[in-house]
C-alpha cells in the first residue's frame, strides 16, 4: 500500500511539473500574487520641491494596451500633503493595491495610468496643473511598479543681491529681477515669466518636466532704467545649475 501511494504521489508530482512546464513554455508563466502594487513617490517637505508643493492628488487605474480600464478594478486615489500620502479613508499609505487575480494568467499587456493633480506655489502665486503618465504592469515584475514624481523644480534665488531700495546700495543696487524660463510642463512646451522685487519673495520656483530643453533668460533692472543680462542667459540650465538652483550674484549695475 505504501508503494502504491508513493507511485501515485510521484505520478501526480510529475503531472504537476509537466503542467507547470507547459504553462511556462506557453505563457511565460510566473507565479504572482493576487494584487499588484504602485509605490507612491517620496516627496520630502525638507526639499525645495516639497516646500513648493501645497498638495498633490494621484489617481491610478490599471488599463489594457488600448487604455481601457479593467473591469472589477476601480481606480485608487491618494493625496499628498505635508509630506504624507493618505488614501480616501485618510489613512497614511505608501502604496496602492490593485487586484490582478482575474487577469494575471491572461496574455494581456497591462499598464498603470497615473493622473497627477498638483497645486504649487510659484513665488507669491498659487498655481495648479494636471498631467498623465503610464507605468508598465508586468507579470515578470509581479505587477509591481514604483511611481517617481514626474516633475522637478527650478529655483531662481536672488537673496544674495544688494537692492537699490537701501541707501548703501542706491547707486549700484538692483531694482528688480525679471526672469523667463523656457521649458516643457506636462505635454505643453512654453515659457513662464516672473519678477523678483526687493520687498517680495526673493526666491522663485518653477516646475518643469524631468526631460526636455530648459533655459533661463534673466535681466537685472538697475537704477536709471539700465538692464543687465545674466551671464548665462539662454544656456542649458541642466548643464549649468546643479540641482537646477540658479543662485544670482550681484551684477555690474554702474
C-alpha positions in Angstrom: 0.0 0.0 0.0 2.8 2.4 0.9 4.4 1.7 -2.5 1.1 2.4 -4.3 0.7 5.8 -2.5 4.3 6.7 -3.4 3.7 5.8 -7.0 0.5 7.9 -7.1 2.3 10.8 -5.4 5.2 10.6 -7.8 2.8 10.4 -10.8 0.9 13.5 -9.6 4.1 15.4 -9.0 5.3 14.6 -12.5 2.0 15.7 -13.9 2.1 18.9 -12.0 5.6 19.6 -13.1 4.7 18.8 -16.7 1.7 21.1 -16.5 3.8 23.8 -14.9 6.4 23.4 -17.6 3.9 23.5 -20.4 2.4 26.6 -18.8 5.8 28.3 -18.6 6.6 27.4 -22.2 3.2 28.5 -23.5 2.5 31.6 -21.4 5.9 32.6 -19.8 4.1 31.8 -16.6 5.5 33.1 -13.4 3.5 32.7 -10.1 2.5 36.2 -8.9 0.4 37.5 -6.0 -3.3 38.3 -6.5 -2.6 42.0 -6.0 -0.4 44.4 -8.0 1.1 47.5 -6.3 2.1 51.0 -7.2 4.5 52.5 -4.7 3.9 56.2 -4.2 6.7 58.8 -4.8 8.6 60.1 -1.9 8.3 63.9 -1.6 10.1 65.4 1.5 8.9 68.7 2.8 12.5 69.5 3.6 13.4 69.8 -0.1 12.7 72.8 -2.3 10.2 70.7 -4.3 8.4 69.7 -1.1 8.2 73.3 0.0 6.8 74.5 -3.3 4.0 71.8 -3.5 0.9 72.5 -1.4 -1.0 69.4 -2.4 -1.0 66.6 -4.9 -3.8 64.1 -5.7 -2.8 61.0 -7.6 -5.4 58.9 -9.3 -4.2 55.4 -10.5 -6.0 52.8 -12.5 -4.9 49.6 -14.3 -5.7 49.6 -18.0 -5.1 47.5 -21.0 -2.9 48.3 -24.1 -5.8 50.4 -25.5 -6.2 52.4 -22.4 -9.4 50.7 -21.3 -9.9 50.3 -17.5 -10.1 46.7 -16.4 -13.5 45.5 -15.1 -13.8 44.9 -11.3 -10.8 47.1 -10.8 -11.8 50.7 -9.8 -9.3 53.5 -9.7 -7.4 54.1 -6.5 -6.6 57.6 -5.2 -4.2 59.1 -2.7 -3.5 62.7 -1.6 -0.1 64.1 -0.6 0.0 67.0 1.9 2.7 68.0 4.4 5.0 65.1 3.4 2.4 62.3 3.8 0.3 60.3 1.4 -3.2 59.4 2.6 -5.9 57.3 0.9 -9.6 58.1 0.7 -10.1 56.8 4.2 -7.4 59.4 5.4 -5.0 56.6 6.4 -1.3 57.1 5.7 -0.2 54.8 2.8 3.0 54.1 0.9 1.4 52.2 -2.0 -1.9 51.5 -3.8 -3.2 47.9 -4.4 -4.9 46.5 -7.5 -6.5 43.1 -7.8 -5.0 41.1 -10.7 -6.5 37.8 -9.7 -8.8 37.7 -12.7 -6.2 38.7 -15.3 -2.7 37.6 -14.0 -2.8 34.5 -16.1 -4.2 36.1 -19.3 -1.9 37.2 -22.2 -2.7 40.9 -21.7 -0.4 43.8 -21.9 -1.3 46.0 -18.9 -0.3 49.4 -17.7 -0.9 51.6 -14.7 -2.3 55.0 -15.7 -1.3 57.8 -13.3 -3.0 61.1 -13.2 -1.4 63.8 -11.1 -3.4 66.9 -9.9 -0.8 69.3 -8.5 -1.1 72.5 -6.5 2.0 74.5 -6.0 3.4 77.9 -5.1 5.1 80.0 -7.8 6.5 82.9 -5.9 3.6 84.6 -4.2 1.0 83.0 -6.6 -0.7 79.6 -6.3 -0.9 77.5 -9.5 -2.2 74.1 -10.4 -1.7 71.6 -13.2 -2.7 68.1 -14.3 -0.5 65.6 -16.1 -0.7 61.9 -17.0 1.9 59.2 -17.3 2.0 55.4 -17.7 3.9 52.7 -15.9 4.1 49.0 -17.1 2.2 46.4 -15.1 4.3 43.3 -16.0 3.9 39.7 -14.9 7.7 39.4 -14.6 7.7 42.2 -12.0 4.8 40.7 -10.1 2.7 43.6 -11.3 4.7 45.9 -9.0 5.6 49.4 -10.1 7.2 52.4 -8.4 6.0 55.9 -9.3 8.6 58.7 -9.4 7.3 62.3 -9.2 7.4 63.4 -12.9 8.4 67.0 -12.3 11.4 68.8 -10.8 11.9 72.3 -9.6 13.9 75.2 -10.9 14.9 77.7 -8.3 15.9 81.3 -9.0 17.5 82.6 -5.8 18.1 86.4 -5.5 18.7 86.5 -1.8 22.4 87.5 -2.2 21.7 90.6 -4.2 22.1 94.2 -3.0 18.9 96.1 -3.7 18.6 99.7 -4.7 16.0 100.4 -2.0 18.7 100.7 0.6 20.8 103.9 0.8 24.0 102.0 0.9 23.3 100.4 -2.5 21.2 103.1 -4.1 23.7 103.6 -7.0 24.9 100.0 -7.6 21.9 98.0 -6.4 19.2 96.1 -8.3 15.6 97.4 -8.5 14.1 94.2 -9.9 15.0 90.8 -11.5 12.9 89.7 -14.5 13.2 86.0 -15.4 11.8 83.9 -18.2 12.1 80.1 -18.1 11.6 78.2 -21.4 10.5 74.7 -20.5 8.2 71.8 -21.1 5.5 71.1 -18.5 3.3 68.1 -19.0 2.7 67.8 -22.7 2.9 71.5 -23.3 6.1 73.5 -24.1 6.2 77.2 -23.4 7.5 80.0 -21.3 6.9 81.1 -17.8 7.9 84.6 -16.6 8.1 86.4 -13.3 9.6 89.3 -11.4 11.5 89.3 -8.2 11.2 92.5 -6.2 13.1 93.6 -3.1 10.0 93.6 -0.9 8.5 90.4 -2.3 9.7 86.7 -2.1 13.4 86.7 -3.1 13.2 83.1 -4.5 11.1 82.0 -7.4 10.1 78.3 -8.0 9.2 76.9 -11.4 8.0 73.3 -12.0 9.4 71.6 -15.2 9.5 68.2 -16.7 12.4 66.0 -15.9 13.4 65.9 -19.6 13.4 68.3 -22.5 15.0 71.6 -23.2 15.4 74.0 -20.3 16.8 77.6 -20.5 16.5 80.8 -18.5 16.7 84.4 -19.6 17.3 86.7 -16.7 17.7 90.5 -16.6 18.7 92.7 -13.7 16.9 96.1 -13.7 19.2 98.7 -12.3 18.8 102.4 -11.5 18.2 104.7 -14.4 16.4 102.0 -16.4 19.6 100.1 -17.3 19.1 96.3 -17.9 22.0 93.9 -17.3 21.6 90.4 -18.6 22.6 87.4 -16.6 25.9 86.0 -17.8 24.3 82.5 -18.6 21.1 83.7 -20.1 19.9 81.3 -22.9 22.2 78.4 -21.9 21.0 74.9 -21.0 20.2 75.0 -17.3 20.6 71.3 -16.9 24.3 71.7 -17.7 24.8 75.0 -15.7 23.0 74.7 -12.4 23.4 71.7 -10.0 20.0 70.7 -8.8 18.6 73.4 -11.1 19.3 76.0 -8.5 20.2 79.4 -10.0 21.9 81.5 -7.4 22.2 85.0 -8.6 25.2 87.2 -7.8 25.5 91.0 -7.9 25.6 92.4 -11.5 27.6 95.4 -12.6 24.8 98.0 -12.4 27.1 101.1 -12.6 
